[in-house]
Each structure stands twice: as structure tokens, then as C-alpha cells.
Amino acid sequence: MKSPLPETWSKPPAIANPVLRYGLILAVAVYAVWAIGTLPFDWARISDGVGRAGRIFSGAFPPSFERPGLMLEGFLESLQIAIIATAAGVLLSVPIALMSARNLAPMPVYILGRGIIICARSFHPVIVAIIFVKAVGFGPLAGMLTLMVYSIGFVAKMLAERIEEIDWGQVEAVRAAGASYLSTLIYAVFPQIMPRQIGLSIYQLDSNLRASAVVGIVGAGGIGATLANAFKRYDYDFALAIIMVIVGAILISEAVSGMIRKRIW
Amino acid sequence: MVSLDTRPEDWVRFTPRQRLTRFAIYAFVLISIAWAMSNVEINWPWLLDAPQQMGDLFGRMVPPDASNLGTILRVLVETVNIATIATGAGVILSLPVAYIAAQNTTPNQATLWLGRFILVTSRSVNTIIWALLFVAIFGPGVLAGILAITFRSLGFLGKLMGEAIEEIDRRPVEALEATGASKGKVILYAIVPQVLPAFWAVSILRWDINIRESTVLGLVGAGGIGLVLQGAIDTFNWQEAATILLAILALVVIGEFISAWLRRQII
């Protein structure tokens, strides 16, 4: 006899409407087939890959630390690029964040500020780097300008969000005392956003150090340039050594920045 | 002579000791900036020239040349497909890694460290560096790009999912274990429902990031719109480069809208 209730409990499906549920699954499957089908895979070249992978990895082991001078030079340059870009980027992001905070800026200024942030955030640092390399030539200067833009995109956005959350009472109190715009900023706004600003700066330094390893690949200086050269000359053992140094440096800087931020917040 | 104790009669914001620490930190920051500025190779004439050069460059980009728009849109779709397929692959691969990298679900100490090792390696190597490696192995093309993004996403997704698994409520797991449920059933009925919201949030976030990352893969030969951008820049076709940059901007902004919408729908 068939009972009106099922004998065993089963989990209710995530999407109650069966048409929508199976429709979505079907849509995902169709999309996957279509996307993989239309992408231009070069299968002949890909099937060569297994042999090449063997050659590359046998060329990469053991990693060669024979040119520590070159590596140290590239790494210090990356560090310098990251420091300067962070300092300049954080300074510039303060006025931009003030422009992009809805509670402080009038509408036209707000739109301009948000526009700058959206542009700075949307382009990957590598694209920005290519444009700066074309404009100011190869070398660390292009890297610094790139990471400055990158820092503005992140720091100004987060800072603007923090400014929008400030306690408005302090601003009113300072204004009631007859303070000018600048004094209001210095005495009522900045003290409230300072802890966040310091945390963001340290995070951004860490983040810039990471990114500076990458922008070098397109000619913007630092250890990325050393890495790209090693790859181009098929020096896979040196390239592996550089990657290991980058990974080590990133782990250290992540740990240090995490520690400092934990103590501040 | 400043004494190191606070004097209660006149109020100051910081004690002298705090002030000393602050000055030491300021000095350290200034010295590191000065060190960086003095050592780095800045070609000052180039820097002073930069605004003019940039103006010149943007001048050459106007008006954007849309004659190649068909090709640009086609590779734009290709870029989105690379990002989406790679996110899907990264999500699937990251789940077992997250499972063994979470302290409360990992079978034993060795698998815990294996999981952590995979996550750290994947996360510390940037997408572009992964792409360089895969281009060297599989040749220029979309496969190298997909693999690069998959390998980089794996660490990001695995780390966040692992943290979500570590934060779950133990009691449903214990309740199911007490009924004699199998390992698979415990995962399916006690762990999965708890981490599902985090899973969707993290996957959507990574898709958004991957859209951005996939626009630059082409610059190292790994497919997508970057290849067309590189071509336009190398031939000094700045007007077409401007169209491509606008297309990338539009793509990223649309991607951000879609991911915000998806997040609202699901969470």
C-alpha cells in the first residue's frame, strides 16, 4: 500500500520551484558546453605540453641561488617601489576619499570622486603599468605610478566608506563652535578615521609589495623584471629561485602586517 | 628636561612615553621613505616630463576607434568565459583542499599540512606568474589562462572555505555521528548546509576578481582581451587601445553589478 507520506525524510531542495531548479542546472550545463566549445584551444600545441612540462621542471630543479646579487637588487627595488607608492598613494587617497564621502561632499564632487575610484579600481595594475611604461619609459618610475593608482583605488574606497560611518555629532559640535571647513576636518573627521587609515596603509604596503612583483613583468622594474628575464632566457632554475624568494617575502610581509594590524584594531 | 611620568595638573593627550613611541614610528616611516627615494633609480627628467607624456598619450587616444568593435566584443566574451570556467574549476578543486585544510575536518596532521601547503603555494604565486608558467608549458592560448586563474583561485577559495568550515557549529555533526551516519552523510547533512552561504559568497567574490584578472592574461600570451590590447599598443594604434580600455572598464563595472545582484539573490 502506498502511504500518503514518504517513508524516509529527504532534504528539501535549495530551490523549491522544480522548473527553475532543473532549468538552472540545464542552463549551467549548456553554458559550460558552449563556453568550452567556442574557446580557441590549440590541442596540438597543448598535447606537446606534457613533454615540455617535464623539461621545464627538470630544468628548474634544483633552484639556482647562484646570483644572489641580482636577486637582492631586484627585491630591494620592489621594496622601494612599494614604499614610495604606498606613501604617495595613501596621501593622495585622503582628498579623494573626502570627495567620495556622501556626507561631506556635494553631489558633483561626489560623482567626480567616485569616478576616480571606479577607474582606479577597474583596471588591473598590469594594464595601468603598460600604459605608464609607454608614457614614462621602462623602470621603477612606471611601477611607482602604477601602484599609486592601485593604492588610490583601494584605500580611497575603504576610507570613503569609513568617513560615511563617522559619528556626525562631533562634526556638528566643532561646526557649532564656528570652525572652518579645514578645522572641522582636522578636529572632527580625521581623529575618527585615523585608526582605519593606518590599518589600511599597512595592508596596502603588503599588497603593493605583492603587486610590485607582477608589474615588473611588463617592464615596470623590481623583482618582476628579473623574473620575466629569467623566464625569457629559459633560466628556469633561477626563475624558480626568484619565485621562492617572492613567496617567502610575501609570507613574511603578510605575517608582519597582520601582526601590526591586530595590535592597532 | 621632560619627565617620563604624566603630570596630572595640565592635560595632555598622550603620556611622554606614548609621544616618544609615536615620534619613533614617525621617524622610522620617514627614514624608510627617504631611503627608498634616495636609492631607487628615478630618472627625474622623465618624471617631470610625465604629465606632458600622459597628456600626449591620451590626446592620441581620442577619439576612440570603434572599427574593430566586432573582434573586441568577441574576445570580451572569450575573456568572460575564461574567468567563469576557471572559477568553476577552482571552486570544484578547492572543496577537497578546504576539507583537509580545516582543523576540525582534516583526517590527520599530515593531510592538514598538505592542505595548508597547497593553499599557501597557490595564493602566494600571482595569476600572472602562474600564467607565465602555463604559457611556457602549454603554449600561448586560453588553456594557459584558464589554468592560471584556476590555480590562483584555488588558494583563495580554499582558504576562505577552510575558515568557514572551522567556524561551524559542532553540535549537528555530533548529533549525526551519534545516529551512526556515515562520513559522507555527516558532510552532506551537517557540514554542507552550514557552509553553503559562505560558499556562494566566496565563489561570487572570486568570480568578480577573476573577471578583472582575466583581462590581463593576454599580456603574457594566455588568451582573452589582453592579447588584443597588447597588439593595439605594440602597433601604436592608441585609438583602438582606447576602445579596448573602455570595453574593459564596462566589463568590470557590469561584472561588479552582476555579482552584487547575485549576492542579494542568494544570501
HADDOCK unambig.tbl for C-alpha pairs under 7 A between the chains (distance, minus, plus):
assign (segid A and resid 35 and name CA) (segid B and resid 81 and name CA) 5.82 0.50 0.50
assign (segid A and resid 39 and name CA) (segid B and resid 78 and name CA) 6.50 0.50 0.50
assign (segid A and resid 40 and name CA) (segid B and resid 142 and name CA) 6.82 0.50 0.50
assign (segid A and resid 41 and name CA) (segid B and resid 141 and name CA) 6.69 0.50 0.50
assign (segid A and resid 41 and name CA) (segid B and resid 142 and name CA) 6.30 0.50 0.50
assign (segid A and resid 41 and name CA) (segid B and resid 143 and name CA) 6.55 0.50 0.50
assign (segid A and resid 45 and name CA) (segid B and resid 138 and name CA) 6.48 0.50 0.50
assign (segid A and resid 45 and name CA) (segid B and resid 139 and name CA) 6.31 0.50 0.50
assign (segid A and resid 46 and name CA) (segid B and resid 138 and name CA) 4.79 0.50 0.50
assign (segid A and resid 46 and name CA) (segid B and resid 139 and name CA) 6.69 0.50 0.50
assign (segid A and resid 49 and name CA) (segid B and resid 137 and name CA) 5.04 0.50 0.50
assign (segid A and resid 49 and name CA) (segid B and resid 138 and name CA) 4.60 0.50 0.50
assign (segid A and resid 52 and name CA) (segid B and resid 137 and name CA) 5.53 0.50 0.50
assign (segid A and resid 53 and name CA) (segid B and resid 137 and name CA) 5.25 0.50 0.50
assign (segid A and resid 77 and name CA) (segid B and resid 40 and name CA) 6.44 0.50 0.50
assign (segid A and resid 80 and name CA) (segid B and resid 36 and name CA) 4.55 0.50 0.50
assign (segid A and resid 80 and name CA) (segid B and resid 40 and name CA) 6.50 0.50 0.50
assign (segid A and resid 83 and name CA) (segid B and resid 33 and name CA) 6.36 0.50 0.50
assign (segid A and resid 83 and name CA) (segid B and resid 36 and name CA) 6.84 0.50 0.50
assign (segid A and resid 84 and name CA) (segid B and resid 33 and name CA) 6.21 0.50 0.50
assign (segid A and resid 84 and name CA) (segid B and resid 36 and name CA) 6.68 0.50 0.50
assign (segid A and resid 122 and name CA) (segid B and resid 249 and name CA) 5.94 0.50 0.50
assign (segid A and resid 122 and name CA) (segid B and resid 252 and name CA) 5.96 0.50 0.50
assign (segid A and resid 123 and name CA) (segid B and resid 249 and name CA) 6.93 0.50 0.50
assign (segid A and resid 124 and name CA) (segid B and resid 212 and name CA) 6.35 0.50 0.50
assign (segid A and resid 124 and name CA) (segid B and resid 213 and name CA) 6.74 0.50 0.50
assign (segid A and resid 124 and name CA) (segid B and resid 216 and name CA) 6.99 0.50 0.50
assign (segid A and resid 126 and name CA) (segid B and resid 216 and name CA) 6.64 0.50 0.50
assign (segid A and resid 127 and name CA) (segid B and resid 216 and name CA) 6.64 0.50 0.50
assign (segid A and resid 135 and name CA) (segid B and resid 50 and name CA) 6.68 0.50 0.50
assign (segid A and resid 135 and name CA) (segid B and resid 53 and name CA) 5.47 0.50 0.50
assign (segid A and resid 135 and name CA) (segid B and resid 54 and name CA) 5.67 0.50 0.50
assign (segid A and resid 135 and name CA) (segid B and resid 57 and name CA) 6.95 0.50 0.50
assign (segid A and resid 136 and name CA) (segid B and resid 46 and name CA) 5.92 0.50 0.50
assign (segid A and resid 136 and name CA) (segid B and resid 47 and name CA) 6.97 0.50 0.50
assign (segid A and resid 136 and name CA) (segid B and resid 50 and name CA) 5.69 0.50 0.50
assign (segid A and resid 140 and name CA) (segid B and resid 41 and name CA) 6.70 0.50 0.50
assign (segid A and resid 140 and name CA) (segid B and resid 42 and name CA) 6.95 0.50 0.50
assign (segid A and resid 141 and name CA) (segid B and resid 42 and name CA) 5.88 0.50 0.50
assign (segid A and resid 214 and name CA) (segid B and resid 128 and name CA) 6.82 0.50 0.50
assign (segid A and resid 247 and name CA) (segid B and resid 124 and name CA) 5.40 0.50 0.50
assign (segid A and resid 247 and name CA) (segid B and resid 125 and name CA) 6.68 0.50 0.50
assign (segid A and resid 250 and name CA) (segid B and resid 124 and name CA) 6.72 0.50 0.50
